[in-house]
Amino acid sequence: MTDQSGPVRYDADGAVATIWLDDPSTRNALGDETLDAFLHALERARDDGTVRVVVLRSADPKVFSSGGNLKDFTDDRPVLEKYTGLDRFPRLYELLAHLGKPSICAAEGDVLAGAFGIALACDFIVAADHVKFGCPEINVGVFPFMISALIYRSIPRSRANELMMTGELITAQAAYDMNIISRLAPKDEFDSELSRLTERLASRSPLLMRMGKQALATTRDMTLPEALDHLKAQLGLALATEDVKEGVHALFEKREPQWRGR
């Protein structure tokens, strides 16, 4: 099932929902219309009980996204109106954190500026080996304010500063060496590598995956004692589910588990 909503296309195929950025005229720039359609597509995937994995991808293999739409920065709208619209990026990052199912950024093309923040907000980044990542905003007199919090949580401070303050791009291999991306593949093996990951994730208990992702999002900024207390309670809830029992029984019986979602 495929639906097009402006510059974003939604494609559901069994347990995998792929959200395509499809605005080649702007190199998938993240303007207000695109971000609104992106948010709507993510909410749709979140609310669909048949979807177990969400993949973010570009219809243009040369670029995932060029980042924020620079034309929006210099148009004639009142400053207050522009400021009000800035909540789209935080909402997008929060939605990915609380999606309840794994998210993958399929970086077949370059991932730049605000799109780099979207990639970092995903659970996994699968990249083709020719792709470049970075925050070139400073080159045009802008600072990557909205994605700096995600960068600082994902990359060591000195390397993060280099990316944000020099505007230089890094190769996919460098991003892999910095633990930014999860899987690196040659261009002709990209789809196969992406499929291997999506299939593996889709085969796991959607209930336990949802509980686990929520626990990670909740405890990320807690102190260690607070986090352990919360995680103990979540483990107790997990042990009461039928899926945990099914998973253990399937292991001992040497068969594939049949998840019940309860």
C-alpha positions as CSV (number, residue, x, y, z in Angstrom):
1,M,0.0,0.0,0.0
2,T,1.5,3.3,-1.1
3,D,0.2,6.8,-0.4
4,Q,1.7,10.1,-1.5
5,S,1.2,13.2,0.7
6,G,3.0,16.1,-1.0
7,P,6.8,15.6,-0.7
8,V,6.5,12.5,1.4
9,R,5.4,9.0,0.3
10,Y,4.2,6.3,2.7
11,D,4.7,2.7,1.7
12,A,3.4,-0.2,3.9
13,D,4.6,-3.7,3.0
14,G,3.6,-6.2,5.7
15,A,5.5,-5.5,8.9
16,V,7.7,-2.7,7.4
17,A,6.6,0.9,6.8
18,T,8.9,2.9,4.6
19,I,8.5,6.7,4.6
20,W,10.1,8.2,1.5
21,L,11.3,11.8,1.2
22,D,10.3,12.5,-2.4
23,D,11.0,16.2,-3.4
24,P,13.9,16.1,-5.8
25,S,13.5,19.7,-6.8
26,T,14.7,20.8,-3.4
27,R,16.9,17.8,-2.7
28,N,14.4,16.8,0.0
29,A,14.8,20.1,1.9
30,L,12.9,20.0,5.2
31,G,10.5,22.8,4.8
32,D,7.3,23.2,6.8
33,E,5.1,21.2,4.3
34,T,7.6,18.3,4.2
35,L,8.0,18.2,8.0
36,D,4.2,18.2,8.5
37,A,3.8,15.3,6.1
38,F,6.8,13.5,7.7
39,L,5.2,13.9,11.2
40,H,1.8,12.6,9.8
41,A,3.5,9.6,8.2
42,L,5.4,8.7,11.5
43,E,2.2,9.0,13.5
44,R,0.5,6.7,11.0
45,A,3.3,4.1,11.3
46,R,3.2,4.4,15.1
47,D,-0.6,3.8,15.3
48,D,-0.6,0.9,12.8
49,G,-0.4,-2.3,14.9
50,T,0.8,-4.4,11.9
51,V,3.9,-2.2,11.4
52,R,6.9,-3.5,13.3
53,V,9.8,-1.5,11.7
54,V,9.9,2.0,10.3
55,V,12.4,2.9,7.6
56,L,13.1,6.5,6.6
57,R,14.4,6.7,3.0
58,S,14.9,9.0,0.0
59,A,13.5,8.5,-3.4
60,D,16.6,10.2,-4.7
61,P,19.6,7.9,-4.2
62,K,22.0,10.8,-4.3
63,V,20.7,12.6,-1.2
64,F,18.7,11.6,1.8
65,S,18.0,15.3,2.6
66,S,19.9,18.6,2.3
67,G,18.4,19.7,5.6
68,G,16.3,22.7,6.5
69,N,14.9,24.7,3.6
70,L,17.1,27.8,3.5
71,K,14.4,29.8,1.6
72,D,12.3,29.6,4.7
73,F,15.0,31.3,6.7
74,T,14.9,34.5,4.6
75,D,11.3,34.8,3.5
76,D,9.0,37.7,4.6
77,R,7.0,35.9,7.2
78,P,6.9,37.6,10.7
79,V,9.6,36.3,13.0
80,L,7.0,35.1,15.5
81,E,5.4,32.9,12.8
82,K,8.8,31.4,12.0
83,Y,9.5,30.8,15.6
84,T,6.2,29.1,16.2
85,G,7.0,26.7,13.3
86,L,10.3,25.6,14.8
87,D,8.6,23.1,17.0
88,R,8.4,20.7,14.1
89,F,11.9,19.4,14.5
90,P,11.6,18.7,18.3
91,R,8.3,17.0,17.7
92,L,9.9,14.8,15.0
93,Y,12.8,13.8,17.3
94,E,10.4,13.1,20.2
95,L,8.1,11.1,17.9
96,L,11.0,8.9,16.8
97,A,12.1,8.3,20.4
98,H,8.6,7.3,21.4
99,L,7.6,5.5,18.2
100,G,7.2,2.1,20.0
101,K,9.0,0.3,17.2
102,P,12.5,0.4,15.7
103,S,13.4,3.1,13.2
104,I,16.1,3.0,10.6
105,C,17.5,5.8,8.6
106,A,18.4,4.4,5.2
107,A,21.3,6.7,4.1
108,E,21.7,5.8,0.5
109,G,22.6,9.4,-0.2
110,D,24.1,12.3,1.7
111,V,22.6,13.2,5.1
112,L,23.1,16.9,5.8
113,A,22.2,19.6,8.3
114,G,18.7,19.0,9.9
115,A,18.5,15.6,8.3
116,F,21.6,14.6,10.2
117,G,19.6,15.2,13.4
118,I,16.7,13.0,12.0
119,A,19.3,10.2,11.3
120,L,20.7,10.5,14.8
121,A,17.2,10.4,16.3
122,C,16.6,7.0,14.6
123,D,17.6,3.7,16.3
124,F,19.8,2.7,13.4
125,I,21.6,4.2,10.5
126,V,22.4,2.0,7.5
127,A,24.7,3.8,5.1
128,A,26.1,3.2,1.6
129,D,29.9,3.7,1.7
130,H,30.0,6.7,-0.6
131,V,27.6,8.8,1.5
132,K,28.7,11.9,3.4
133,F,27.3,13.3,6.7
134,G,27.6,16.7,8.3
135,C,26.3,20.0,9.4
136,P,27.3,22.6,6.8
137,E,24.9,25.3,8.3
138,I,27.8,27.4,9.6
139,N,29.0,27.9,6.0
140,V,26.0,30.0,5.3
141,G,25.9,31.9,8.6
142,V,23.6,29.5,10.5
143,F,24.3,27.3,13.4
144,P,22.9,23.8,13.8
145,F,20.9,24.7,16.9
146,M,18.1,22.2,16.6
147,I,20.4,19.2,16.1
148,S,23.2,20.1,18.5
149,A,21.6,18.3,21.5
150,L,21.3,15.1,19.4
151,I,24.9,15.5,18.2
152,Y,26.3,15.9,21.7
153,R,24.4,12.8,22.9
154,S,25.8,10.7,20.0
155,I,29.3,12.0,19.3
156,P,32.3,12.9,21.5
157,R,32.4,16.6,22.3
158,S,35.6,17.4,20.3
159,R,34.4,15.7,17.2
160,A,30.9,17.2,17.6
161,N,32.4,20.7,17.8
162,E,34.5,20.0,14.7
163,L,31.4,19.0,12.8
164,M,29.2,21.9,13.9
165,M,31.8,24.7,13.9
166,T,33.8,23.9,10.7
167,G,30.9,22.8,8.6
168,E,33.1,20.1,7.1
169,L,31.5,16.8,5.9
170,I,32.7,13.4,6.9
171,T,32.6,10.2,4.9
172,A,30.5,7.2,5.8
173,Q,33.6,5.3,6.8
174,A,34.5,8.1,9.2
175,A,31.0,8.1,10.6
176,Y,31.1,4.3,11.1
177,D,34.5,4.6,12.9
178,M,32.9,7.2,15.2
179,N,30.0,4.9,15.9
180,I,27.5,7.2,14.3
181,I,26.2,4.6,11.9
182,S,25.2,1.0,12.6
183,R,25.9,-0.7,9.3
184,L,28.1,0.2,6.3
185,A,27.7,-1.4,2.9
186,P,29.0,-0.9,-0.6
187,K,26.5,0.8,-2.9
188,D,25.5,-2.4,-4.7
189,E,24.9,-4.2,-1.4
190,F,23.0,-1.4,0.3
191,D,19.5,-2.8,-0.2
192,S,20.5,-6.3,0.9
193,E,22.1,-5.0,4.1
194,L,19.0,-2.9,4.8
195,S,16.7,-5.8,4.3
196,R,18.7,-8.1,6.6
197,L,18.3,-5.6,9.4
198,T,14.6,-4.9,8.8
199,E,13.8,-8.6,8.6
200,R,15.7,-9.3,11.8
201,L,14.0,-6.5,13.7
202,A,10.5,-7.4,12.4
203,S,10.9,-11.0,13.7
204,R,11.2,-9.8,17.3
205,S,8.3,-9.4,19.7
206,P,6.6,-6.1,19.0
207,L,5.4,-5.9,22.5
208,L,8.8,-6.3,24.1
209,M,10.4,-4.0,21.5
210,R,7.8,-1.3,22.4
211,M,8.4,-1.7,26.1
212,G,12.2,-1.7,25.6
213,K,12.2,1.4,23.4
214,Q,10.1,3.3,25.8
215,A,12.3,2.3,28.7
216,L,15.4,3.5,26.8
217,A,13.7,6.8,26.0
218,T,12.5,7.3,29.6
219,T,15.8,6.5,31.4
220,R,18.2,8.1,29.0
221,D,18.7,11.3,31.1
222,M,18.0,9.8,34.5
223,T,20.6,9.2,37.2
224,L,21.8,5.7,37.5
225,P,19.8,4.8,40.6
226,E,16.6,6.3,39.1
227,A,17.2,4.4,35.8
228,L,17.8,1.1,37.6
229,D,14.7,1.5,39.7
230,H,12.6,2.2,36.6
231,L,14.1,-0.6,34.6
232,K,13.5,-3.1,37.4
233,A,9.8,-2.2,37.3
234,Q,9.8,-2.6,33.5
235,L,11.5,-6.0,33.7
236,G,8.9,-7.1,36.2
237,L,6.1,-6.1,33.8
238,A,7.9,-7.9,30.9
239,L,8.1,-11.1,32.9
240,A,4.4,-11.1,33.3
241,T,3.8,-11.1,29.5
242,E,2.9,-14.1,27.4
243,D,5.6,-13.1,24.8
244,V,8.4,-13.7,27.3
245,K,7.0,-17.2,28.1
246,E,6.6,-17.9,24.4
247,G,10.1,-16.8,23.6
248,V,11.6,-19.1,26.2
249,H,9.5,-22.1,25.2
250,A,10.4,-21.6,21.5
251,L,14.1,-21.5,22.4
252,F,13.9,-24.8,24.3
253,E,11.6,-26.4,21.7
254,K,13.9,-25.2,18.8
255,R,11.2,-23.5,16.8
256,E,10.4,-19.9,15.8
257,P,8.4,-18.0,18.4
258,Q,4.8,-17.0,17.6
259,W,4.4,-13.6,19.3
260,R,1.0,-12.9,20.8
261,G,1.6,-9.2,21.7
262,R,0.4,-9.6,25.2
